[in-house]
């Protein structure tokens, strides 16, 4: 299975090790602003997890829409979700309690 990551400034990369996902979270925390709000992990199935400041995440299928979001997640939980999406465990991620319909925006 394959996945890609996109950094805060839109730089996309394949082959980005899951061991480096914490770097993406740090990038969001340090560098995000009103224009550049998140980093993301996108699985080859088109499921994507966007990571925002303060533990906010959005999960959506880029082809089908219908986003889901969670807020106030710990850094460890965000990291777990990123790895799960990269590994293609989408059903497992979607089954977690706490998802709310729609987007959540950065702040």
N, C-alpha and C positions, 0 to 999 in steps of 0.2 A: 504494500500500500504506500501511497505517496501523499505528501502534504507540502504546503509552502507556508512561509511566514511573511508578514508585511509589517515593517517597522513604522514608527510614528510618522516619518516623513515619506512614506510610500515606497520605500525600498523593499522589493520582494526578493525572497531567496528560497531556493529549494535545497535540501540536504542540510538544513539548519538543525543541529542536534537538539533533541529534547532536553539534554543536559544544560543547554544555553537558554531555555525559556525564561529563566529568572532574569536574564539580561533584558528581555523584552518588557517584562513587568517594570524593571528599574527605569528603562527608557521612557515608558509612559509616565511614571511618577516624576521623573526629572525634566522631561522635555515637552510633554504635551501642553498645548495651548488652545485657544479658541478655534484655530484653523486645523491643527494637527492633534486629534483627540484620542487616538487609540492605536494599538498594535493588534494584529490578528493572526490566528492559525486557521488555515483552510485545508480541509481534507480533500482528496481527489473526488469524493462524492459530492462536492460543492457545499458541504456543511462547514460553516465558519464560526469561530468564536472570537469576537472582538473584545479586547480588554481595555477598560477605561480606568481612570483614577479611582482611588478609594474603594477598590473591590467591586466595581461595576463590570458586568459582562453582558454581552448580547450574543445569543446563539440563533443562527438562521441558515436556511438553505438558500444560497445565492440565486438559485434558479427558480425556487418556488415561493420565496418570501416567508411570511408569517413568523416574524421574529419573536423571540422570547428573551426575557432579561431577568437578572438577579442583581441585587445590590448588597453592599456591606459584607462582601466575602473576605475571608482572610487571604493573605498572600499565598499561603499553602494550598488553600482550596482552589484559588484561581489557577495555580500551577497544576494541580491535579486535573482540572477541567481541560486545560490546554493540552496536556499529555494525552488524555482520553480522546479528545477530538483528533489529534494527530494520529493516534493509533486506530482510528475508525470506530471507536466504541460509542457511536452516536446514540443508539437506543438507550444505552446505560446512562448517558448524560441527560437525555431528554426525560428519562424516567425519574430523575431526582426531584424531590419536593422543593418547592420555593420558586419555581419559574412563574413569571407573570407575562401576560401577552404584551406585545409591542416593544418599542425601543426604550432605552434609558439614555439620556444624554450626559456628557461629561460635565464635571464642575470641580 
